[in-house]
């Protein structure tokens, strides 16, 4: 039986795939071996990237936060050109709506998981003694990630995708 979280993952599967691809991209970029990857499945988690541990804080930060940056940017880049014809010219082309769904689906999966936040917190604790500014900034960031994951129950991830995919272009134009 499919539960609501699995149904949401199924409907927004492109976001899950991009999220995991972003983790893998930053692993490869920073020469961290990827041990196993699942881009999408009906289960919990909907996708994952298992990689070797790293002691480099910048690497851990990029692997954990990479999906936030990649998914957010792709959401904006996909939704922006699809939003304009609908909003300003009244063109009701199905492709525009497919692109809006795609962009919002990707944006919805921008938030790092609790597991990503935990790994980032562990690395930040080790690195903060050397006064690494990124490590120091990571402490409040980890709590924001935890809060965002709790607020997923109240559709914060959907609101984020809608906000940057549709709200941002509406504000600009």
C-alpha angles and dihedrals in degrees: 000000000000114000122209094262090053091048091052090049090050093051092045098036095135089065092053091050093049091046092055093041088055091053089050093045092056091045089055092042091054095040095248112151115242109220100183137355135191114182095189141356138150098255144072111314099029089210139354146184117212113199139169117273119264131203093197109102096204090053092049090048093051094046092048098041099032095095091054092056097038097043093045093049093046091048090055095043093050099040099043098067092038093050098053100064092047096046103039107025101030091233106160098194116160091226090063091055093046089052091047090051090047094049095045090045089055093044092051091063096050097103116095116240126252087255090056090049091050093052090047091050092051091052093044091054090055094045102042093079089067089054094242103177092213090053091049091050090048094069096070089036091058091053090050089052091050090049092047090052091051091047091054083087086066092046097258090147091055091046090050092051091047091044097054096031100046107005096054095053089046090055094047095047 
